[in-house]
Amino acid sequence: MGNKASIRTNFRPSGPSVRPSVRRPSASSAVRPNADIGNKDIHKGKQLLLEQVDASLLKEGEIATFVNWGNIKIGKIEKKGAVVTKITATLQLDNTDYKKTVKVTWLGDVKADAGKTIPVVTAEYDHIISKAIIGKDEDWKQFINFDSVHYKKMVGEPAIKNVKKGDIIQIQRKGYYIVDQPWCQKSELSGVETPLLLIAIPDGHTGKENEKAITAKAPAAASATSGSSGLDIYNQIEAQGTLVRELKTKDAKSQATKDAIAKLLELKKKYKEVTGSDHKPGSPPAGAPSPAAAPTASGFSGLDIYNQIDSQGNLVRELKGKDAKSQATKDAIAKLLELKKKYKEVTGSDHKPGSPPAGATAPAATPVAAPATSGSSGLDIYNQIDAQGNLVRELKTKDAKSQATKDAIAKLLELKKKYKEVTGSDHKPGNPPAGAPAPAAAPATSGSSSALDIYNHIDAQGNLVRELKTKDAKSQATKDAIVKLLELKKKYKEVTGSDHKPGSPPAGAPASAAAPASSGSSGLEIYNQIEAQGNLVRELKTKDAKSQATKDAIAKLLELKKKYKEVTGSDHKPGNPPAGATPPAATPVAAPATSGSSALDIYNQIDAQGNLVRELKGKDAKSQATKDAIAKLLELKKKYKEVTGSDHKPGNPPAPAAPAAPSVDEAALLKEIEAQGAAVRDAKAKDPKSQESADAINKLLALKANFKKVTGKDVPAPANAQSKKGKKK
């Protein structure tokens, strides 16, 4: 046989048997649909095998046409419940009227070796991922289909004994299959017969569309009741689908999830029996009564259309995510517009998301009483959902399978459910619930608070972007974080009317004169960041001046200096921190205090060490170098607490000590720097790339930076440096 052939098989070995009287035991017929392939033998017998789908169409006393044989009159039909077990029939081959007869395919159940059927097994593969589009807050592992392959046992006619591995064949009324393993009468390994293994080739059809059942009579009479019943089942399917998704999020393999899925499939099957069509999300069955005949139920009808619009909107968004220009997307949009038009005809007003139609009784009195508390409560829950969503994304970045991540997801779903109970609509990112009471009375605080919240979100998101860029700048997580950051900045501009500027939070309505103090403080924070980043750049240059890490650190340093100039209005100058809002003459007096200076040094060392820890974690979080760096960081924080009496807080440098400033002993500082330089040279002589060398260099840089801060001048070159240069010349 060629690569393509048409065959008839029986997919139910336990199907009914037909006992006609037989004249010729076999005949030859062309292979269809391509007769050029050749002929095949058709084996007849007193007993035939039919599929249940064909057997259920036959009726006693009627004539049926058996394909490639002729007409047969059906006699007695025996059943066991709804399953046909045996049919007695009589050949009427002289009757050649095939116009109004039922056409059935069959197999001869004969004893001759040439006509014996062979065992066949088909494999049908389903989608490995059960959801087409997975949301950002969803774990793709929750949608793994653990039952993605289905096997069916069949029997096939002798004509398919000789197909070879890789042949593509068509089983009539079933579809196309590729031969994975040919039939073997006696296996070399087991010594027993091995079946023909076929793999179904997907073609976009279910495989059952050609298995036509008898349609019920009087469809017009049944539609009135089935429409109502179909709507009930449709609503049950929607609710059950929501439950299944929720259970899958918690535990996709749990018994509760499996039971919920089984019930969902049962409801869909029942829906098809009642309506005659498959369940389609967003397409509820049409009811029989016209909307004009029921004025009391028009509000409910409006609510139905409102829910349909929501479902159809979700479908449109899903299709746009796949292919915005596809025909399916255009059809879905057209249906959405039609539903909105219908909604306006029924309710008399345009459709507004989050505003379902009011009921028939006293619509004017209802909205006045409720929104004051519900709107406020809804806004609180909305903010909690945003915060919880950020936490979920952060935990997923660390470990998507951890228990903490699962607990956070469960809490997020619970908050969304609570939000819907309070507001009556699903949570939509970027669309907080609108409050009813006089919006003009509270813009000063609410706008400012909202802008401050967005400002803080931008800062947090910016930190997340930087962290993700350090790990993998091209990852999908980094791209998603950048998109969200840009969205937050756009939202900030909409709320405040100005672009977001780092270190310049939005001013509140009351006491705006107090704001400059914080901006000065922000300048000091950036100044400290520049100092720490400068130390890191010098350290990285010592290791490898041309490495990517060094280039990134330099880029960040330049960015910090640019940011410093935007905030303070002047260029960054080492050893000259920005002056605060208070008179600048009072500040230098407190600076030389040794305890304050020492605390600031430790603070800067902690910042530099923290950057080093993050860099090492990005390379290898479990390496010994990372562990040593973490140990040193903890030691510095402990030392910081001993000196200042409080824990280290990022972005909050220690305040200068009380003014009691003894003179600085430059000679002692230079002696300490000289000793540390000797220690650096010793460490480099042993191993210039060791952790000991890196620690010694860090300490030397910190001592030099401290000398410059205290004295306002650079460390002088050693006396022997000139003589060394002379010798080199």
Solvent accessible surface area in square Angstrom, and as a share of the most:
residue,aa,sasa,rsa
1,M,97,0.43
2,G,33,0.32
3,N,103,0.53
4,K,124,0.52
5,A,3,0.03
6,S,5,0.03
7,I,1,0.00
8,R,16,0.06
9,T,11,0.06
10,N,2,0.01
11,F,30,0.12
12,R,130,0.48
13,P,72,0.45
14,S,102,0.66
15,G,11,0.11
16,P,0,0.00
17,S,15,0.10
18,V,0,0.00
19,R,115,0.42
20,P,6,0.04
21,S,69,0.44
22,V,42,0.24
23,R,165,0.60
24,R,151,0.55
25,P,100,0.63
26,S,50,0.32
27,A,23,0.18
28,S,74,0.48
29,S,17,0.11
30,A,36,0.28
31,V,6,0.03
32,R,129,0.47
33,P,113,0.71
34,N,70,0.36
35,A,64,0.49
36,D,135,0.70
37,I,55,0.28
38,G,28,0.27
39,N,109,0.56
40,K,16,0.07
41,D,86,0.45
42,I,16,0.08
43,H,32,0.14
44,K,11,0.05
45,G,10,0.09
46,K,150,0.63
47,Q,45,0.20
48,L,0,0.00
49,L,20,0.10
50,L,1,0.00
51,E,17,0.08
52,Q,31,0.14
53,V,32,0.18
54,D,0,0.00
55,A,1,0.01
56,S,67,0.43
57,L,33,0.16
58,L,11,0.06
59,K,107,0.45
60,E,103,0.46
61,G,45,0.43
62,E,81,0.36
63,I,44,0.22
64,A,1,0.01
65,T,13,0.08
66,F,0,0.00
67,V,36,0.21
68,N,42,0.22
69,W,36,0.13
70,G,6,0.06
71,N,0,0.00
72,I,0,0.00
73,K,84,0.36
74,I,2,0.01
75,G,32,0.31
76,K,127,0.54
77,I,26,0.13
78,E,66,0.30
79,K,127,0.54
80,K,160,0.68
81,G,71,0.68
82,A,98,0.76
83,V,76,0.44
84,V,2,0.01
85,T,58,0.34
86,K,66,0.28
87,I,0,0.00
88,T,61,0.36
89,A,6,0.04
90,T,78,0.45
91,L,15,0.07
92,Q,61,0.27
93,L,47,0.23
94,D,124,0.64
95,N,51,0.26
96,T,96,0.56
97,D,86,0.45
98,Y,90,0.34
99,K,184,0.78
100,K,197,0.83
101,T,24,0.14
102,V,47,0.27
103,K,94,0.40
104,V,0,0.00
105,T,12,0.07
106,W,20,0.07
107,L,7,0.04
108,G,7,0.07
109,D,63,0.33
110,V,29,0.17
111,K,186,0.79
112,A,62,0.48
113,D,109,0.57
114,A,69,0.54
115,G,0,0.00
116,K,96,0.41
117,T,43,0.25
118,I,3,0.02
119,P,43,0.27
120,V,2,0.01
121,V,30,0.17
122,T,0,0.00
123,A,2,0.02
124,E,57,0.26
125,Y,129,0.49
126,D,73,0.38
127,H,140,0.63
128,I,120,0.61
129,I,59,0.30
130,S,61,0.39
131,K,65,0.27
132,A,70,0.54
133,I,63,0.32
134,I,55,0.28
135,G,35,0.33
136,K,134,0.57
137,D,41,0.21
138,E,61,0.27
139,D,14,0.07
140,W,135,0.48
141,K,42,0.18
142,Q,25,0.11
143,F,12,0.05
144,I,51,0.26
145,N,34,0.18
146,F,122,0.51
147,D,89,0.46
148,S,24,0.16
149,V,48,0.28
150,H,77,0.34
151,Y,133,0.50
152,K,89,0.38
153,K,160,0.68
154,M,5,0.02
155,V,24,0.14
156,G,0,0.00
157,E,12,0.05
158,P,21,0.13
159,A,26,0.20
160,I,0,0.00
161,K,52,0.22
162,N,119,0.61
163,V,4,0.02
164,K,144,0.61
165,K,134,0.57
166,G,40,0.38
167,D,16,0.08
168,I,54,0.27
169,I,1,0.00
170,Q,50,0.22
171,I,2,0.01
172,Q,63,0.28
173,R,60,0.22
174,K,35,0.15
175,G,17,0.16
176,Y,83,0.32
177,Y,9,0.03
178,I,61,0.31
179,V,2,0.01
180,D,47,0.25
181,Q,91,0.40
182,P,36,0.23
183,W,46,0.16
184,C,47,0.28
185,Q,135,0.60
186,K,143,0.61
187,S,18,0.12
188,E,176,0.79
189,L,178,0.89
190,S,71,0.46
191,G,34,0.32
192,V,93,0.53
193,E,82,0.37
194,T,38,0.22
195,P,49,0.31
196,L,0,0.00
197,L,47,0.24
198,L,1,0.00
199,I,43,0.22
200,A,25,0.19
201,I,63,0.32
202,P,119,0.75
203,D,81,0.42
204,G,81,0.77
205,H,114,0.51
206,T,101,0.59
207,G,30,0.29
208,K,134,0.57
209,E,102,0.46
210,N,89,0.45
211,E,50,0.22
212,K,150,0.63
213,A,82,0.63
214,I,107,0.54
215,T,116,0.67
216,A,90,0.70
217,K,191,0.81
218,A,65,0.50
219,P,102,0.64
220,A,87,0.68
221,A,79,0.61
222,A,53,0.41
223,S,58,0.37
224,A,53,0.41
225,T,100,0.58
226,S,28,0.18
227,G,7,0.06
228,S,68,0.44
229,S,46,0.30
230,G,0,0.00
231,L,49,0.24
232,D,80,0.41
233,I,6,0.03
234,Y,13,0.05
235,N,81,0.41
236,Q,89,0.40
237,I,4,0.02
238,E,61,0.27
239,A,67,0.52
240,Q,15,0.07
241,G,9,0.08
242,T,76,0.44
243,L,77,0.38
244,V,9,0.05
245,R,122,0.44
246,E,56,0.25
247,L,34,0.17
248,K,36,0.15
249,T,32,0.19
250,K,110,0.47
251,D,70,0.36
252,A,21,0.17
253,K,128,0.54
254,S,32,0.21
255,Q,121,0.54
256,A,56,0.43
257,T,0,0.00
258,K,112,0.48
259,D,77,0.40
260,A,7,0.05
261,I,54,0.27
262,A,58,0.45
263,K,109,0.46
264,L,23,0.12
265,L,109,0.54
266,E,118,0.53
267,L,17,0.08
268,K,77,0.32
269,K,136,0.58
270,K,103,0.44
271,Y,7,0.02
272,K,101,0.43
273,E,126,0.57
274,V,43,0.25
275,T,43,0.25
276,G,64,0.61
277,S,57,0.37
278,D,79,0.41
279,H,27,0.12
280,K,127,0.54
281,P,88,0.55
282,G,1,0.01
283,S,34,0.22
284,P,23,0.14
285,P,25,0.16
286,A,95,0.74
287,G,50,0.48
288,A,57,0.44
289,P,107,0.67
290,S,62,0.40
291,P,80,0.50
292,A,96,0.74
293,A,77,0.60
294,A,38,0.30
295,P,103,0.65
296,T,126,0.73
297,A,44,0.34
298,S,44,0.28
299,G,27,0.26
300,F,122,0.51
301,S,30,0.19
302,G,0,0.00
303,L,66,0.33
304,D,35,0.18
305,I,5,0.03
306,Y,12,0.05
307,N,74,0.38
308,Q,39,0.17
309,I,5,0.03
310,D,51,0.27
311,S,34,0.22
312,Q,2,0.01
313,G,8,0.08
314,N,81,0.42
315,L,53,0.27
316,V,10,0.06
317,R,140,0.51
318,E,67,0.30
319,L,31,0.16
320,K,100,0.42
321,G,60,0.58
322,K,115,0.49
323,D,72,0.37
324,A,59,0.46
325,K,171,0.73
326,S,32,0.20
327,Q,119,0.53
328,A,55,0.43
329,T,0,0.00
330,K,112,0.47
331,D,75,0.39
332,A,6,0.05
333,I,55,0.28
334,A,59,0.46
335,K,70,0.30
336,L,23,0.11
337,L,111,0.55
338,E,117,0.53
339,L,14,0.07
340,K,79,0.33
341,K,136,0.58
342,K,94,0.40
343,Y,6,0.02
344,K,103,0.43
345,E,126,0.57
346,V,38,0.22
347,T,48,0.28
348,G,62,0.59
349,S,59,0.38
350,D,85,0.44
351,H,28,0.12
352,K,131,0.55
353,P,95,0.60
354,G,38,0.37
355,S,57,0.37
356,P,60,0.38
357,P,30,0.19
358,A,70,0.54
359,G,54,0.52
360,A,87,0.68
361,T,116,0.67
362,A,65,0.51
363,P,74,0.47
364,A,84,0.65
365,A,69,0.53
366,T,88,0.51
367,P,76,0.48
368,V,122,0.70
369,A,88,0.68
370,A,55,0.43
371,P,25,0.15
372,A,56,0.44
373,T,103,0.60
374,S,36,0.23
375,G,10,0.10
376,S,64,0.41
377,S,43,0.28
378,G,0,0.00
379,L,77,0.38
380,D,77,0.40
381,I,5,0.03
382,Y,7,0.03
383,N,75,0.38
384,Q,90,0.40
385,I,4,0.02
386,D,41,0.21
387,A,59,0.46
388,Q,15,0.07
389,G,4,0.04
390,N,51,0.26
391,L,75,0.37
392,V,0,0.00
393,R,71,0.26
394,E,73,0.33
395,L,32,0.16
396,K,39,0.16
397,T,57,0.33
398,K,136,0.58
399,D,73,0.38
400,A,30,0.23
401,K,138,0.58
402,S,32,0.20
403,Q,121,0.54
404,A,54,0.42
405,T,0,0.00
406,K,87,0.37
407,D,78,0.40
408,A,7,0.05
409,I,14,0.07
410,A,38,0.30
411,K,109,0.46
412,L,5,0.02
413,L,55,0.27
414,E,117,0.52
415,L,16,0.08
416,K,63,0.27
417,K,122,0.52
418,K,106,0.45
419,Y,7,0.03
420,K,102,0.43
421,E,127,0.57
422,V,46,0.27
423,T,41,0.24
424,G,50,0.49
425,S,25,0.16
426,D,81,0.42
427,H,26,0.12
428,K,70,0.30
429,P,109,0.69
430,G,42,0.41
431,N,91,0.47
432,P,65,0.41
433,P,28,0.17
434,A,97,0.75
435,G,51,0.49
436,A,57,0.44
437,P,83,0.52
438,A,69,0.54
439,P,112,0.71
440,A,89,0.69
441,A,87,0.68
442,A,52,0.40
443,P,78,0.49
444,A,57,0.44
445,T,90,0.52
446,S,63,0.41
447,G,30,0.29
448,S,27,0.18
449,S,58,0.38
450,S,47,0.30
451,A,4,0.03
452,L,77,0.38
453,D,64,0.33
454,I,8,0.04
455,Y,14,0.05
456,N,76,0.39
457,H,66,0.29
458,I,4,0.02
459,D,60,0.31
460,A,61,0.47
461,Q,13,0.06
462,G,7,0.06
463,N,87,0.45
464,L,41,0.21
465,V,10,0.06
466,R,119,0.43
467,E,82,0.37
468,L,11,0.06
469,K,102,0.43
470,T,87,0.50
471,K,110,0.46
472,D,73,0.38
473,A,60,0.46
474,K,172,0.73
475,S,31,0.20
476,Q,119,0.53
477,A,47,0.37
478,T,0,0.00
479,K,105,0.45
480,D,43,0.22
481,A,7,0.05
482,I,55,0.28
483,V,82,0.47
484,K,49,0.21
485,L,24,0.12
486,L,108,0.54
487,E,104,0.47
488,L,21,0.10
489,K,76,0.32
490,K,138,0.59
491,K,65,0.28
492,Y,7,0.03
493,K,102,0.43
494,E,126,0.57
495,V,62,0.36
496,T,47,0.27
497,G,62,0.60
498,S,59,0.38
499,D,85,0.44
500,H,26,0.12
501,K,127,0.54
502,P,48,0.30
503,G,14,0.14
504,S,45,0.29
505,P,58,0.36
506,P,28,0.18
507,A,69,0.53
508,G,34,0.33
509,A,61,0.47
510,P,104,0.65
511,A,84,0.65
512,S,68,0.44
513,A,94,0.73
514,A,70,0.54
515,A,44,0.34
516,P,78,0.49
517,A,56,0.43
518,S,59,0.38
519,S,44,0.28
520,G,20,0.19
521,S,55,0.36
522,S,15,0.10
523,G,0,0.00
524,L,65,0.32
525,E,55,0.25
526,I,4,0.02
527,Y,6,0.02
528,N,4,0.02
529,Q,70,0.31
530,I,4,0.02
531,E,25,0.11
532,A,3,0.02
533,Q,5,0.02
534,G,7,0.07
535,N,21,0.11
536,L,15,0.08
537,V,10,0.06
538,R,109,0.40
539,E,7,0.03
540,L,10,0.05
541,K,101,0.43
542,T,69,0.40
543,K,113,0.48
544,D,72,0.37
545,A,60,0.46
546,K,171,0.73
547,S,32,0.21
548,Q,119,0.53
549,A,32,0.25
550,T,0,0.00
551,K,111,0.47
552,D,78,0.41
553,A,7,0.06
554,I,55,0.28
555,A,58,0.45
556,K,82,0.35
557,L,22,0.11
558,L,109,0.54
559,E,110,0.49
560,L,15,0.07
561,K,78,0.33
562,K,138,0.58
563,K,53,0.22
564,Y,6,0.02
565,K,102,0.43
566,E,113,0.51
567,V,31,0.18
568,T,47,0.27
569,G,62,0.60
570,S,58,0.37
571,D,85,0.44
572,H,28,0.12
573,K,120,0.51
574,P,75,0.47
575,G,24,0.23
576,N,88,0.45
577,P,75,0.47
578,P,29,0.18
579,A,64,0.49
580,G,42,0.41
581,A,71,0.55
582,T,93,0.54
583,P,97,0.61
584,P,86,0.54
585,A,82,0.64
586,A,69,0.54
587,T,65,0.38
588,P,82,0.52
589,V,88,0.50
590,A,18,0.14
591,A,58,0.45
592,P,50,0.32
593,A,7,0.05
594,T,97,0.57
595,S,61,0.40
596,G,12,0.12
597,S,23,0.15
598,S,45,0.29
599,A,3,0.02
600,L,50,0.25
601,D,22,0.11
602,I,5,0.02
603,Y,4,0.02
604,N,10,0.05
605,Q,59,0.26
606,I,4,0.02
607,D,30,0.15
608,A,18,0.14
609,Q,6,0.03
610,G,8,0.08
611,N,24,0.12
612,L,4,0.02
613,V,10,0.06
614,R,139,0.51
615,E,29,0.13
616,L,27,0.13
617,K,100,0.42
618,G,43,0.41
619,K,142,0.60
620,D,74,0.38
621,A,59,0.46
622,K,172,0.73
623,S,32,0.21
624,Q,120,0.53
625,A,38,0.29
626,T,0,0.00
627,K,112,0.47
628,D,54,0.28
629,A,0,0.00
630,I,54,0.28
631,A,59,0.46
632,K,50,0.21
633,L,22,0.11
634,L,110,0.55
635,E,117,0.52
636,L,16,0.08
637,K,77,0.33
638,K,138,0.58
639,K,106,0.45
640,Y,7,0.03
641,K,101,0.43
642,E,125,0.56
643,V,59,0.34
644,T,48,0.28
645,G,62,0.60
646,S,60,0.38
647,D,85,0.44
648,H,27,0.12
649,K,121,0.51
650,P,111,0.70
651,G,28,0.26
652,N,84,0.43
653,P,29,0.18
654,P,26,0.16
655,A,84,0.65
656,P,88,0.55
657,A,31,0.24
658,A,76,0.59
659,P,91,0.57
660,A,80,0.62
661,A,51,0.39
662,P,85,0.53
663,S,110,0.71
664,V,57,0.33
665,D,89,0.46
666,E,64,0.29
667,A,71,0.55
668,A,51,0.40
669,L,35,0.17
670,L,54,0.27
671,K,148,0.63
672,E,81,0.36
673,I,11,0.06
674,E,124,0.55
675,A,65,0.50
676,Q,20,0.09
677,G,8,0.08
678,A,42,0.32
679,A,41,0.32
680,V,12,0.07
681,R,144,0.53
682,D,89,0.46
683,A,5,0.04
684,K,82,0.35
685,A,90,0.69
686,K,155,0.66
687,D,67,0.35
688,P,85,0.54
689,K,186,0.79
690,S,31,0.20
691,Q,50,0.22
692,E,100,0.45
693,S,0,0.00
694,A,11,0.09
695,D,43,0.22
696,A,13,0.10
697,I,19,0.10
698,N,29,0.15
699,K,110,0.47
700,L,24,0.12
701,L,30,0.15
702,A,17,0.14
703,L,27,0.13
704,K,81,0.34
705,A,27,0.21
706,N,23,0.12
707,F,2,0.01
708,K,59,0.25
709,K,56,0.24
710,V,46,0.26
711,T,35,0.20
712,G,61,0.59
713,K,104,0.44
714,D,95,0.49
715,V,40,0.23
716,P,78,0.49
717,A,71,0.55
718,P,86,0.54
719,A,99,0.77
720,N,82,0.42
721,A,23,0.17
722,Q,118,0.53
723,S,60,0.38
724,K,110,0.46
725,K,116,0.49
726,G,46,0.44
727,K,173,0.73
728,K,175,0.74
729,K,207,0.88
